[in-house]
Amino acid sequence: MSVNKFIMLLIASFGIVTSAFAANKSRELAVDGNYINIQGQPSASLLNISLGQFMTPQFVLETALSTQQNFGYSATSINLGGKYYFMDGFRGDLVPFAGLHLGIRLSETATDSNHGSTEYGAKLGVSYFLSDSTTLDAKATLLNYNDSSPTITLLSAGFSLRF
């Protein structure tokens, strides 16, 4: 099974599980990413899925799975981190957030397969609350690795569901 099919199955599974916990709202499922298609070039994509547990009404402890495929390069990351919302959010609110994570990245290129490295990330973003439990999210993420890779800046959009 390819990584993308596995991730889509994971999203569907989380969607089914969320209905059982909807009244509690102590967890957060977030999905974001981007897709680039330049005419005459291979496409590029990034997909992040995180599942978090609220430790306080504004702080979420997160685990995340990311997959990236860019012009002949592919990587999968598993991360542990946290996200802090600067205020409680309710329907119609725009709430800024910040977060940090630490993870492991496995990457593969045409010349180098299964290369592992440590991933360090920091993010800033904003969530627009469509309801008390669903948000549209936009964020900027800085990623750095313990190998010779340059620091990467990612801009992505997605949604979060609190359950």
C-alpha positions as CSV (number, residue, x, y, z in Angstrom):
1,M,0.0,0.0,0.0
2,S,1.4,3.4,-1.0
3,V,2.0,6.1,1.7
4,N,-0.8,8.3,0.1
5,K,-3.4,5.5,0.3
6,F,-2.4,4.7,3.9
7,I,-2.8,8.4,4.8
8,M,-6.2,8.6,3.2
9,L,-7.3,5.4,5.1
10,L,-6.0,7.0,8.3
11,I,-8.0,10.2,7.6
12,A,-11.2,8.1,7.0
13,S,-10.6,6.1,10.2
14,F,-10.2,9.3,12.3
15,G,-13.4,10.7,10.8
16,I,-15.3,7.6,11.9
17,V,-13.8,7.7,15.4
18,T,-14.6,11.4,15.8
19,S,-18.3,10.9,15.9
20,A,-18.0,8.8,19.1
21,F,-16.2,11.5,21.0
22,A,-17.9,14.6,19.6
23,A,-19.4,15.7,23.0
24,N,-16.0,15.6,24.8
25,K,-13.8,18.0,22.6
26,S,-10.6,17.0,24.3
27,R,-8.8,16.0,21.1
28,E,-8.0,17.7,17.8
29,L,-7.5,16.2,14.4
30,A,-5.8,18.5,11.9
31,V,-5.1,18.0,8.2
32,D,-3.3,20.5,6.0
33,G,-1.1,20.5,2.9
34,N,-0.4,21.9,-0.5
35,Y,-0.1,20.8,-4.1
36,I,1.9,22.4,-6.8
37,N,1.5,21.6,-10.5
38,I,3.7,23.5,-13.0
39,Q,3.0,22.8,-16.6
40,G,5.6,20.5,-18.1
41,Q,7.1,19.7,-14.6
42,P,6.5,16.9,-12.2
43,S,4.0,17.8,-9.5
44,A,4.8,18.4,-5.8
45,S,2.7,17.8,-2.8
46,L,2.8,17.9,1.0
47,L,0.2,16.4,3.4
48,N,0.3,16.7,7.2
49,I,-2.0,14.8,9.6
50,S,-1.9,15.4,13.3
51,L,-3.8,14.1,16.2
52,G,-3.7,16.1,19.4
53,Q,-4.8,15.9,23.0
54,F,-5.7,19.2,24.8
55,M,-3.7,19.4,28.0
56,T,-5.3,22.8,28.8
57,P,-8.1,24.7,26.9
58,Q,-5.4,26.3,24.8
59,F,-2.4,23.9,24.7
60,V,-2.5,20.7,22.5
61,L,0.1,17.9,22.6
62,E,0.4,16.6,19.1
63,T,1.6,13.6,17.1
64,A,1.9,14.1,13.4
65,L,2.6,12.2,10.2
66,S,3.8,14.1,7.1
67,T,4.4,13.0,3.6
68,Q,6.2,15.1,1.0
69,Q,6.8,14.4,-2.7
70,N,8.6,17.0,-4.7
71,F,10.1,16.7,-8.1
72,G,11.8,13.3,-7.6
73,Y,12.2,13.6,-3.8
74,S,10.0,11.9,-1.3
75,A,10.0,12.0,2.5
76,T,7.9,10.8,5.4
77,S,8.1,12.3,8.9
78,I,6.8,11.3,12.3
79,N,6.7,14.2,14.8
80,L,5.9,14.9,18.4
81,G,5.2,18.5,19.5
82,G,2.8,21.0,20.8
83,K,0.5,23.9,19.7
84,Y,-0.6,26.8,21.7
85,Y,-3.8,28.8,20.8
86,F,-3.4,32.4,22.1
87,M,-7.1,32.5,23.2
88,D,-10.2,30.3,23.3
89,G,-12.0,30.2,20.0
90,F,-15.7,30.1,19.2
91,R,-17.7,30.3,16.0
92,G,-16.6,33.4,14.0
93,D,-13.3,33.9,15.9
94,L,-9.9,34.2,14.3
95,V,-7.4,32.7,16.7
96,P,-3.6,32.8,16.2
97,F,-1.5,29.8,17.3
98,A,2.2,28.8,17.5
99,G,3.9,25.4,17.8
100,L,7.1,23.4,17.9
101,H,7.9,19.8,17.0
102,L,10.7,17.3,16.9
103,G,10.6,14.3,14.6
104,I,12.3,11.7,12.5
105,R,12.3,12.1,8.7
106,L,13.0,9.3,6.2
107,S,13.8,10.6,2.7
108,E,14.5,9.1,-0.7
109,T,15.9,10.6,-3.9
110,A,17.0,9.1,-7.2
111,T,20.6,8.9,-5.9
112,D,20.1,8.4,-2.1
113,S,17.5,6.0,-0.7
114,N,16.2,5.7,2.9
115,H,18.2,8.5,4.4
116,G,17.1,9.3,8.0
117,S,17.5,12.6,9.8
118,T,16.1,14.5,12.8
119,E,13.5,17.1,12.0
120,Y,13.0,20.4,14.0
121,G,10.0,22.5,13.2
122,A,8.4,25.8,14.3
123,K,5.0,27.1,13.1
124,L,2.9,30.2,13.3
125,G,-0.7,30.3,12.0
126,V,-4.2,31.3,12.4
127,S,-7.5,29.4,12.8
128,Y,-10.9,30.7,11.7
129,F,-13.6,28.9,13.7
130,L,-16.5,27.8,11.4
131,S,-18.1,26.4,14.5
132,D,-17.0,25.7,18.1
133,S,-15.3,22.5,16.9
134,T,-14.3,23.1,13.3
135,T,-11.7,25.5,11.9
136,L,-10.0,26.5,8.7
137,D,-6.3,26.9,9.3
138,A,-3.4,28.7,7.6
139,K,0.1,28.4,8.8
140,A,3.8,29.0,8.0
141,T,6.2,26.3,9.1
142,L,10.0,26.4,9.3
143,L,11.7,23.0,9.1
144,N,15.4,22.3,9.8
145,Y,17.2,18.9,9.7
146,N,20.4,17.6,11.3
147,D,21.9,16.8,7.8
148,S,23.0,19.2,5.0
149,S,19.5,20.0,3.9
150,P,18.6,23.8,3.9
151,T,15.9,25.2,6.2
152,I,12.5,24.9,4.5
153,T,9.7,27.4,4.8
154,L,6.2,25.8,4.0
155,L,2.9,27.7,3.7
156,S,-0.1,25.4,4.0
157,A,-3.9,25.5,4.5
158,G,-6.2,22.9,6.0
159,F,-8.8,22.3,8.7
160,S,-9.0,21.1,12.3
161,L,-11.7,19.2,14.1
162,R,-12.1,19.2,17.9
163,F,-13.8,16.1,19.3
